[in-house]
């Protein structure tokens, strides 16, 4: 079992910050989706797969 320390934080509800966080979420979801579809298990292979997109 791995223990992960997480720290909650708040931020001003500025549109630019919200857009940045939404874009990051979308990029992570895109990478996870591609990794699952192509059965990729390493960072290097995933990077090669999604880098151009």
DRENZALUM-585116 format. One record per atom (N, C-alpha, C): residue number from 1; chain; atom name; x negated, y, z. Coordinates in Angstrom, 1 decimal, always signed. Layout:
N
+-----+-----+------+--------+--------+--------+
: seq : mol : atom :     px :     py :     pz :
+-----+-----+------+--------+--------+--------+
: NUM :   A :   CA :      X :      Y :      Z :
...
+-----+-----+------+--------+--------+--------+
***
This chain:
53
+-----+-----+------+--------+--------+--------+
: seq : mol : atom :     px :     py :     pz :
+-----+-----+------+--------+--------+--------+
:   1 :   A :    N :   -0.9 :   -1.2 :   +0.0 :
:   1 :   A :   CA :   +0.0 :   +0.0 :   +0.0 :
:   1 :   A :    C :   -0.9 :   +1.2 :   +0.0 :
:   2 :   A :    N :   -0.5 :   +2.2 :   -0.8 :
:   2 :   A :   CA :   -1.3 :   +3.4 :   -0.9 :
:   2 :   A :    C :   -0.5 :   +4.6 :   -0.3 :
:   3 :   A :    N :   -1.2 :   +5.3 :   +0.6 :
:   3 :   A :   CA :   -0.5 :   +6.5 :   +1.2 :
:   3 :   A :    C :   -0.8 :   +7.7 :   +0.4 :
:   4 :   A :    N :   +0.2 :   +8.5 :   +0.1 :
:   4 :   A :   CA :   +0.0 :   +9.8 :   -0.6 :
:   4 :   A :    C :   +0.5 :  +10.9 :   +0.2 :
:   5 :   A :    N :   -0.4 :  +11.9 :   +0.4 :
:   5 :   A :   CA :   +0.0 :  +13.1 :   +1.1 :
:   5 :   A :    C :   +0.6 :  +14.1 :   +0.2 :
:   6 :   A :    N :   +1.8 :  +14.5 :   +0.5 :
:   6 :   A :   CA :   +2.5 :  +15.5 :   -0.3 :
:   6 :   A :    C :   +2.8 :  +16.7 :   +0.5 :
:   7 :   A :    N :   +2.8 :  +17.9 :   -0.1 :
:   7 :   A :   CA :   +3.1 :  +19.1 :   +0.6 :
:   7 :   A :    C :   +4.2 :  +19.9 :   -0.1 :
:   8 :   A :    N :   +5.3 :  +20.1 :   +0.5 :
:   8 :   A :   CA :   +6.3 :  +20.9 :   -0.2 :
:   8 :   A :    C :   +5.9 :  +22.3 :   -0.2 :
:   9 :   A :    N :   +6.3 :  +23.0 :   -1.3 :
:   9 :   A :   CA :   +6.0 :  +24.4 :   -1.4 :
:   9 :   A :    C :   +7.2 :  +25.1 :   -2.1 :
:  10 :   A :    N :   +7.3 :  +26.3 :   -1.9 :
:  10 :   A :   CA :   +8.3 :  +27.1 :   -2.5 :
:  10 :   A :    C :   +7.7 :  +28.1 :   -3.5 :
:  11 :   A :    N :   +8.5 :  +28.6 :   -4.4 :
:  11 :   A :   CA :   +8.1 :  +29.6 :   -5.4 :
:  11 :   A :    C :   +9.2 :  +30.5 :   -5.7 :
:  12 :   A :    N :   +8.8 :  +31.7 :   -6.1 :
:  12 :   A :   CA :   +9.8 :  +32.7 :   -6.5 :
:  12 :   A :    C :  +10.6 :  +32.1 :   -7.8 :
:  13 :   A :    N :  +11.9 :  +32.2 :   -7.8 :
:  13 :   A :   CA :  +12.6 :  +31.7 :   -8.9 :
:  13 :   A :    C :  +12.5 :  +32.6 :  -10.2 :
:  14 :   A :    N :  +11.2 :  +32.7 :  -10.7 :
:  14 :   A :   CA :  +10.9 :  +33.5 :  -11.9 :
:  14 :   A :    C :  +11.1 :  +32.6 :  -13.1 :
:  15 :   A :    N :  +11.7 :  +33.1 :  -14.1 :
:  15 :   A :   CA :  +11.9 :  +32.3 :  -15.3 :
:  15 :   A :    C :  +10.7 :  +31.7 :  -15.9 :
:  16 :   A :    N :   +9.5 :  +32.4 :  -15.9 :
:  16 :   A :   CA :   +8.3 :  +31.9 :  -16.5 :
:  16 :   A :    C :   +7.8 :  +30.7 :  -15.7 :
:  17 :   A :    N :   +7.9 :  +30.7 :  -14.4 :
:  17 :   A :   CA :   +7.5 :  +29.6 :  -13.5 :
:  17 :   A :    C :   +8.4 :  +28.4 :  -13.8 :
:  18 :   A :    N :   +9.7 :  +28.7 :  -13.8 :
:  18 :   A :   CA :  +10.7 :  +27.6 :  -14.1 :
:  18 :   A :    C :  +10.4 :  +26.9 :  -15.4 :
:  19 :   A :    N :  +10.1 :  +27.7 :  -16.4 :
:  19 :   A :   CA :   +9.9 :  +27.2 :  -17.8 :
:  19 :   A :    C :   +8.6 :  +26.4 :  -17.8 :
:  20 :   A :    N :   +7.6 :  +26.8 :  -17.1 :
:  20 :   A :   CA :   +6.3 :  +26.1 :  -17.0 :
:  20 :   A :    C :   +6.5 :  +24.7 :  -16.3 :
:  21 :   A :    N :   +7.2 :  +24.7 :  -15.2 :
:  21 :   A :   CA :   +7.5 :  +23.4 :  -14.5 :
:  21 :   A :    C :   +8.4 :  +22.5 :  -15.4 :
:  22 :   A :    N :   +9.3 :  +23.0 :  -16.1 :
:  22 :   A :   CA :  +10.2 :  +22.2 :  -17.0 :
:  22 :   A :    C :   +9.3 :  +21.6 :  -18.1 :
:  23 :   A :    N :   +8.4 :  +22.4 :  -18.7 :
:  23 :   A :   CA :   +7.6 :  +22.0 :  -19.8 :
:  23 :   A :    C :   +6.6 :  +20.9 :  -19.3 :
:  24 :   A :    N :   +6.1 :  +21.0 :  -18.1 :
:  24 :   A :   CA :   +5.2 :  +20.0 :  -17.5 :
:  24 :   A :    C :   +6.0 :  +18.7 :  -17.3 :
:  25 :   A :    N :   +7.2 :  +18.8 :  -16.8 :
:  25 :   A :   CA :   +8.0 :  +17.6 :  -16.6 :
:  25 :   A :    C :   +8.3 :  +16.9 :  -17.9 :
:  26 :   A :    N :   +8.6 :  +17.7 :  -18.9 :
:  26 :   A :   CA :   +8.9 :  +17.1 :  -20.2 :
:  26 :   A :    C :   +7.6 :  +16.4 :  -20.8 :
:  27 :   A :    N :   +6.5 :  +17.0 :  -20.6 :
:  27 :   A :   CA :   +5.2 :  +16.4 :  -21.1 :
:  27 :   A :    C :   +4.9 :  +15.1 :  -20.4 :
:  28 :   A :    N :   +5.1 :  +15.1 :  -19.1 :
:  28 :   A :   CA :   +4.9 :  +13.8 :  -18.3 :
:  28 :   A :    C :   +5.9 :  +12.8 :  -18.8 :
:  29 :   A :    N :   +7.2 :  +13.1 :  -18.9 :
:  29 :   A :   CA :   +8.2 :  +12.2 :  -19.4 :
:  29 :   A :    C :   +7.9 :  +11.6 :  -20.8 :
:  30 :   A :    N :   +7.4 :  +12.5 :  -21.7 :
:  30 :   A :   CA :   +7.0 :  +12.1 :  -23.0 :
:  30 :   A :    C :   +5.9 :  +11.1 :  -22.9 :
:  31 :   A :    N :   +4.8 :  +11.3 :  -22.1 :
:  31 :   A :   CA :   +3.7 :  +10.4 :  -22.0 :
:  31 :   A :    C :   +4.1 :   +9.1 :  -21.4 :
:  32 :   A :    N :   +5.0 :   +9.1 :  -20.4 :
:  32 :   A :   CA :   +5.4 :   +7.9 :  -19.8 :
:  32 :   A :    C :   +6.2 :   +7.1 :  -20.8 :
:  33 :   A :    N :   +7.1 :   +7.7 :  -21.5 :
:  33 :   A :   CA :   +7.9 :   +7.0 :  -22.5 :
:  33 :   A :    C :   +7.0 :   +6.4 :  -23.6 :
:  34 :   A :    N :   +6.0 :   +7.1 :  -24.1 :
:  34 :   A :   CA :   +5.1 :   +6.5 :  -25.1 :
:  34 :   A :    C :   +4.3 :   +5.4 :  -24.5 :
:  35 :   A :    N :   +3.9 :   +5.5 :  -23.3 :
:  35 :   A :   CA :   +3.1 :   +4.5 :  -22.7 :
:  35 :   A :    C :   +3.9 :   +3.2 :  -22.6 :
:  36 :   A :    N :   +5.2 :   +3.3 :  -22.2 :
:  36 :   A :   CA :   +6.0 :   +2.1 :  -22.0 :
:  36 :   A :    C :   +6.4 :   +1.5 :  -23.4 :
:  37 :   A :    N :   +6.6 :   +2.3 :  -24.4 :
:  37 :   A :   CA :   +7.0 :   +1.8 :  -25.7 :
:  37 :   A :    C :   +5.8 :   +1.1 :  -26.4 :
:  38 :   A :    N :   +4.6 :   +1.6 :  -26.1 :
:  38 :   A :   CA :   +3.4 :   +1.0 :  -26.8 :
:  38 :   A :    C :   +2.6 :   +0.1 :  -25.9 :
:  39 :   A :    N :   +3.1 :   -0.2 :  -24.7 :
:  39 :   A :   CA :   +2.5 :   -1.0 :  -23.7 :
:  39 :   A :    C :   +1.0 :   -0.6 :  -23.4 :
:  40 :   A :    N :   +0.9 :   +0.7 :  -23.2 :
:  40 :   A :   CA :   -0.4 :   +1.3 :  -22.9 :
:  40 :   A :    C :   -0.6 :   +1.4 :  -21.4 :
:  41 :   A :    N :   -1.8 :   +0.9 :  -21.0 :
:  41 :   A :   CA :   -2.1 :   +0.9 :  -19.5 :
:  41 :   A :    C :   -3.3 :   +1.7 :  -19.1 :
:  42 :   A :    N :   -4.0 :   +2.3 :  -20.0 :
:  42 :   A :   CA :   -5.1 :   +3.1 :  -19.6 :
:  42 :   A :    C :   -5.0 :   +4.5 :  -20.1 :
:  43 :   A :    N :   -5.6 :   +5.4 :  -19.3 :
:  43 :   A :   CA :   -5.5 :   +6.8 :  -19.7 :
:  43 :   A :    C :   -6.1 :   +7.1 :  -21.0 :
:  44 :   A :    N :   -7.2 :   +6.5 :  -21.4 :
:  44 :   A :   CA :   -7.9 :   +6.8 :  -22.6 :
:  44 :   A :    C :   -7.0 :   +6.4 :  -23.8 :
:  45 :   A :    N :   -6.4 :   +5.2 :  -23.7 :
:  45 :   A :   CA :   -5.5 :   +4.8 :  -24.8 :
:  45 :   A :    C :   -4.3 :   +5.7 :  -24.9 :
:  46 :   A :    N :   -3.8 :   +6.1 :  -23.8 :
:  46 :   A :   CA :   -2.6 :   +7.0 :  -23.8 :
:  46 :   A :    C :   -3.0 :   +8.3 :  -24.4 :
:  47 :   A :    N :   -4.2 :   +8.8 :  -24.1 :
:  47 :   A :   CA :   -4.6 :  +10.1 :  -24.6 :
:  47 :   A :    C :   -4.8 :  +10.0 :  -26.1 :
:  48 :   A :    N :   -5.3 :   +9.0 :  -26.6 :
:  48 :   A :   CA :   -5.5 :   +8.8 :  -28.1 :
:  48 :   A :    C :   -4.1 :   +8.7 :  -28.8 :
:  49 :   A :    N :   -3.2 :   +8.1 :  -28.1 :
:  49 :   A :   CA :   -1.8 :   +7.9 :  -28.7 :
:  49 :   A :    C :   -1.1 :   +9.2 :  -28.8 :
:  50 :   A :    N :   -1.1 :  +10.1 :  -27.8 :
:  50 :   A :   CA :   -0.3 :  +11.3 :  -27.7 :
:  50 :   A :    C :   -1.0 :  +12.6 :  -28.0 :
:  51 :   A :    N :   -2.3 :  +12.6 :  -28.1 :
:  51 :   A :   CA :   -3.1 :  +13.8 :  -28.2 :
:  51 :   A :    C :   -2.6 :  +14.7 :  -29.3 :
:  52 :   A :    N :   -2.4 :  +14.2 :  -30.5 :
:  52 :   A :   CA :   -2.0 :  +15.1 :  -31.7 :
:  52 :   A :    C :   -0.7 :  +15.6 :  -31.5 :
:  53 :   A :    N :   +0.2 :  +14.9 :  -30.9 :
:  53 :   A :   CA :   +1.6 :  +15.4 :  -30.7 :
:  53 :   A :    C :   +1.7 :  +16.5 :  -29.7 :
+-----+-----+------+--------+--------+--------+
***
